[in-house]
Amino acid sequence: MVAPLYTTASGLLFHAGKILVCTVGLPARGKTHVSRALERYLRWTGVKTTVISLGDYRRKVLGSAQKLPPDYFTLGEKSEETIKLREKVLQGCEQQIWDFFNAGGQVVIYDANNGTRERRNAVAEKFDKAGIHVIMLENSCDNEEIIMANIRSVKISSPDASIRCSAYYRPRQYRSWDPERAVQDYLNRIKDHELHYEPVEETTWPFIRIKNVGEKIMVNNVHGYLQSRIVFFLMNIHNRPRTIYFARSGQSLIEHSYKADSDLSPAGWEYAERLKEFVLDRRAKSLEQRGINPAERRLVIWSSARRRSHHTAWPFLTKGANDHAPPPKVKVLERPQMSEINPGVWDGLSPDQVRKYYPDEWERFVNDPYAYRAPRAESYHDLCVRLEPTLIELEREREDLLIIGHASVIRCILAYLIGLPASEIPAIEVARGDLIEVVPTSYGVYSQAHHFWDGPGRSASGKDEHNFYENYAEDTRGKRRPEAKADGAGAVGRR
């Protein structure tokens, strides 16, 4: 399912044709969050997908709200100038949709309010005549806490957009506003939309209705494999704020053997204790900054079933000599799907040995590290397919999550969250001793790496060259690597 290796003459996958997903809903109902999450998942499956946002296009073409007529954001009677401006934006945005489809794209998620039947039908009929499948995706919400959180975190309180980052976005019209005044202004805009909003009740087009960002879902007349995968994914998402941490497992007694499944070395146990201290301290500071008591929020830890992975999580379940507080709320889960990539007959061999004994296979591996499968081994494509159920569980998880895993597994999950193409997965360096912190947001992800360990298994003198298949990126110069500062402050990486 994930990132298919085959191609078709049309470039379309799963015999699904082209699909236009039109979002419907009042402002601050989670449309953008759902759109970006769906885009990320579909791209992961290999489907050429994009989100085209009416609001983003309007800001690009017309600039900030201060430059617009006062009746631009109100519904009902409008001035001639406003009518011309809105029509200009609508036509330009629809042209972007056509351009993407004409360039070989398969799925477009049209992120707009589309709050009236007339507007929805006008859009749907245009694309339906061209043979494009149209699905209405309505986001409704009657939970005031969710609405206010969306307004404050997405529309009002995000960091300044001048930072080069797709993860955080702040509308230009609110950058210099007092936060409370901005909230009230946005609430007034919502009230005006409510007067004219028409829920999706017509059955002319297939529709999916999501209530309170995943609390309840209704599906009408949705057919086809890819369309069903879209529904399945949407049934598993939420927008509760959370942080996802990644760390490699500690050093094991036999580092170079996949089959050995050895326990942690003394340095590995020391690493596990240090990881616990660093994660709990970092997480507590982050939660306190958000006004949350760390003792009230549970930390979920995922590990593989390999000894060095789940034993690295053991210190989180016990109170150490240096702990001044009771053990935090922690739940540890072993996930067999998260086992490291299988190196096959290359298990325990160094790169020089592989070049000597398997010269043809080595050349094919170097040319395509993602798709090539060594004899009796797994390719990264195989690993990605194996991890898809884990990614769905990742979307479902509502608590802060620490993934203690193997470098190959962390690469695949990071690539999914950040949105990297499959070809770059083997090139992501995941160094032991770095804690990678990822915060999903409505407009992308915010990520940074914190360095906390310099013991064996981290430095060049402690690196095992016989484990190159798992650590390909670390053993190859010029590969992608999250930047990390030695003081633990962490350099910021955003996408």
N, C-alpha and C positions, 0 to 999 in steps of 0.2 A: 504493500500500500504506500509506503513512504518513499518519496523521491524515485519514481519508477525509472529504470534504466533504458526502457524502450522509448522510441519516438514514433510519431505518426506523421503522415504527409501534411495533415492540417495543423499539427501541433496540439490538438485537443485530446484529452485523456478520458478514459473510462466511458467512452461512447456517450458522453453527456452533452455534447454541443456547447454552445455559449450560453452563459447564465448572467442575468442582471439581477442583483439583490438590491432592492430599494428599501432603505430604512425609513420607518415612519414613527413619529412620536414627538411629544412636546420637548422643549429644551431641557437639558439636565436630566434626561431619563436613561443615560448610559448608551446612547446610540454609537458614539465614537468608540467607547471601550469595547463594545461587542464587535464593531466593524474591524477594528485593528486586531483583535484576538482572532477573529475568523480569517482575516487576511494572512496572519502569521501561520495558522494551521494549514490552510490550503496551499500556501507556498511550500510548506514543509512536505506536503504530499506530492509535490511536483507540478501542481496546477498553476498556470500563469495567472496571477491574481493581483489586483490593485484596489486600493480605496481611493475614490474620487470624492472629495469633500466640497460641498457647495460653499460652506463657510470659508474654508481655506482659499478657494478660488476667488470668492468675493473680496477677501482681504488683499489678495495678491493683485487683483485688477483695480479695485476702487480705493484701497488704502483703509485707514482707520475709520471708526464710526463717526469721529468728529467731522469728517469730511463729507458725510452723507446727509441727505435731507432728513429732517426730524421725523417724517412719517415712514422712513424706510423699514423700520423694524415693527411697525404697527400694522395690523391687518384691517381690512375694510377699505373705505374710500382712500385713494392715493392721488398724489399730484402727478401731472404728466411727466415731470422729471424723474420721479421715483419709478413710475411704470417703465420708462425707457431703461433706467439703470438695472432694474431687476430682470428685465427681459434680456439685456446684454449679458448679465451674469449667467442666467439660466441657459441661454444658447451656447455660451462659451464652455460651460461645464458639460453640457450634453455633447459638445463636439469632442471634448477630451475622452468621453466614454467611447464614442465612435472611433476615435483615433486608436485607442487601446485595442478594441476588438479587431480593427482592420490590420493592426500590427501583429496579430497572432495571439492576443490575449484571450483567455477563456472565461474568467469570472471577474466582473466589476461589482464592487460594493459601493453603491451610490449613497453617501452619507449626507442626508438632508432631512428636513422636517417632514416634507410631503404630507402635510396635515389635512388636506382636503381631498375628497373623492375626485373632484375635477382635476386637480393637479396630478394625482396618482395615475388616473386613467390616461391623461394626456401623455405622460412619460411612457407608461407601459405600452400603449398602442403603437407608438413610434417604433419601439424596438421589437415588439411582437411581430410586426409586419415584416421585419428583416429576419425572422426565424430565430430570434433570441428568446430563451426561456426567461420569464420574468417571475420573481418571487418577492412578495412584500414581507418585510421583516419589521414588525411593530414592537416597539419597546414601550411598555406602559409601567407606571410606577405610582403607587399610592402610599409609599413609605416615606414620610417626611424626613427621616434621618438620612436615607439614601439620597434624596433630592438635595438636601442641604450639603451633604458631604460632596456630592458632584459639583455643586456650585462653588464651594470654597476650595476644593482641591484641584479642580480642572479649570473652571472658568475664572476664578479670582486669585487664588493664593499660590499658583505655581511660580517657580523661580523665573527670573527675567529671561525672556525669549532671545535676548541678544547672545546668550551662551549658545554655541553651536551644538544643538542637541535636539533630536526629535523626541526625546523621552518626555521633556517637560514643555508645556506650551502655555503662553499667557496671551489672551486677546489684547491687541494693542489698545483698545478703548479703555481698559481697566488698569493699565500699568501704573499710572500716577494717581489713581483714585484711592480714597480712604476705603479700607476693606468693607466696612459695614455699609457705606453708601453704595459701593459696587454691588454688594449682595442684594440690597433693596432694589436697585435699578434692574438687576437681572430677574428678581421675583416679579417686578412689575411687567417686564417683558413676557414672562411666562403667563401671567394672568391675562394679558391681552391675547396671547395665542390660544388660551383655553376657551375664550369666547367663540372662536371660529374653528376649533379643532374637531375633526370628524374621525372617530375610531374606525379601524378597518373592520367593517361588517359585511361588505360586499364579497361575494364569492366568485367574482369574475376572474380573479387571478389567484394562484396558489399563495398562501400566506402562512407565516410563522409568527405567533404572538408570544413574546416573553414578558412575564410580569416580575417586577422587582429584581431585574438582572439575574434570572435563573431560578427564582422561587417557584415559578409555575410556567409551563409552556404549552401552547395550543398549536396544533398543526392542521392545515386544511389543504387537501388535494395536492400534496407534494409527492412526486413520483421520480424514480430514477436513482441510480446508485450514488452518484456524487451529491445529488440533492439530499439524499437520505443521510450521507456522511455529514453534511452541513447541519442537519437537524440533530444528529447524534452529538456533534461537538457542542452545539449551543445548549444542549441539555446538561452540560458539565461545567459551565463557566460561572463565575461570580465576579464581583468587583470589590470584595473586602480587601482593605490595605494589608499587605503582608510583605515580608522580606524573605528571599530565598538565598541561602548561603551554600557555597560549594567548597569542599576541601578534599584533598586526596587522603587516602588511608596512610597509616604510618608505615615505616620501613619494616619488612618482614625478614625472618631468618634466612629464607632462600628467595631472593628477589627475582632471580632470572627464570624461575620455573613456573609455568602456568599450571602444570599438573600437580605440583607439590602441595599447593594450598597451605603454605606454612603459616605459623603464628607470628605475631609481632616480635621483633628483636627488642632488647632492652632500650635501644634508642627509639624504637617504635612506640613503646609504652610511654616513654618520656614525652614524645611528640603528642600522643593522645591526651595526656594531662594538660600540656600547654595549649592544645587546640580547645579543650573545654574551657580553660580560663579565659582565653582570648575571645571566643564566641560569646560566652555569657556576659563578659564585660562590655563588649561591643554592642550586643543586642540590648542590654539594659540601658545604656546611654541613649540608644536610638529610640527606644520606647518611651523613656522619660522625656525626651524632647517633644514627643507627640502627646504628652500628658497621660500616658498609660503606665500603670503599675506593672513592672515586669513579672511580679509574682502572680498576677492574675491572668497572664497569657501563656498558653502552653507552647512549648517548642517541640516540633515533630522532627525526628531524625530518621532518614532513610539510609540504609546501607545495603550492600550486596550480601549474599550468603557466604562469601569467601571470608576466611578467618580474619585476615588482616583488615578487612573493611568493617565487619561488625564488632570486632574487638576494639577498634579505634573509638567506637561509640560507648564502650563500657563505662569509662570514667564519668559520663553524663548521668549515669544511674546511681552513682555512689557519692558519698560525701568524703572529700579528700582532706588531708591534714591542713591544707591552706585555705579551706572553705570556711567562711565566717557566717554563712547563712545556710538554712536547710536546703537540700537539693531542690532545684526549680521543678516546675511541672514539665516533665519530659516524657515523650512517648517514642520508643525506638521500634522501627519496622524493618525487617529483612525483606528485600525484594530480589528474588533469584534472577529476574530479567536484567538486573543491573550488574551482572558479572562482567568482568573485563572482556575485551575482544579476544577470541581464540586464535593464537598464532599458528596452529597446525604443526606441520613438520618443521617450522622455523623456531619452535619453542626452545629457548636457551641458546640460540645461535647469535653471534655478533654480526654486524653488517658485513664485515670482511668475510666471514664464513659463508654467509648467504651468497655473496657475490661469487665465491669460489665454487660452491657446490650447486647453486641454482642460478646460473648467470642469466638465463632467459627469463625466468620468473622475476628475478630482481629488476631487470630492465622494464618489464611490464608493470611492476609495482611502482617504480619511481615515476613512470609516465602517467599513472592514474591511481594514486594511493587510496582514493575513495572507493572506486568500483572494483579494483583488482582483489581477487581472493587467492591467497597462497594455498598450496596443496593441503587439503584437509583442514583449512582454516576458515575464519570468517572475514569478510570484507567489511568496511565501514558501512556499506549499504545494508549488509545483513544485520549489522548491529543496530542501525537506525530502525529497521523493520521490527526487530526484537523489542526495541524500546518504546514503540508507539503506545501500547497500553499504559506504560509508565508516564508518558506525557499527558495522557488524558487524566490520570490520577493527579498529576501535577496541577492541572487546571482546576480540578475539584478541591484540592487542599486549601483550606481557609486559614490555617495557622501558619506562623513563621516556620520555615522549613530549612533544615540543614541536611545536605546530601553529602555523605562521606562515601566517596566512590573511587573508581579507577580513572586514570587520565582519559582513556578512550571513551568511557561513558560520559564523563563530565563534558568532553568536547561536543558530543552529540546533543546533549541537553542544552548547553550554552548556545550552540548554533541555532537551535529551535527558538529559544527565548529572544535572542538578539536579532535573528532574522538573517543569518549568514547563508550563502548558497552551499549546497552539499559539497561542492568541490573544495571548499576551504576547511571542512571539518578536520581532516587529518593534520592540518597545519596550525591548529590552535594549541599553543603551549600552555599546559596546566602544571605549574611547578609545585612540588611538594613544599609546604611552608608558606603558601599564599592562601588566604581566605578570600574568595571571590563573592562579592555581595551584589545581588541583583534585586531591584525593586521594580516590579511591573507597574506601569501607569497607563492611563487612557490613551496616551499618544506614543507609547513605545516602552522602552525600559531604561532604567538608570543603573549603571554598573560601575563598580570600582573594586580594586584588588588591594588587600592589606597583607603586608608581609609580617610573619610572626615567628619564623623558625629558620635556623641556619645549621641545624645538626646534621648527622649522617642521613644520606638519602636526599639531601638538598644540594650540597656543594658538589663541585666537579669531582673532587677526590672520592666522594661517597656514591657517585652515580654508577650504576651497573650497566655496562655497555651491552650485556647479553639480553637486556629487556627492551631492545630497540623497537620491536613491533608495537608494543604498548606505548612506548615513549618516543615515537617517531619524530614528533615536532621538537621535543627537547634535544634530540640528537642531530638535528638538521638546522643549519644556520639559515637566517632570513625568514623564519616562520612567524606567524602571528602570536602575540603574547600579551596578556593583560599587564599593564604597567603597575608596579607596586613599589611603595616607598618603604625603606627599612624601618622607619619609626612607627609603622603601623597606620599612619594617617591615610595612606592610600591615594594614588593618583586616580583621577576620575576618567572613566571611559564611557561614552554615551553613544547610543545608536537609535 
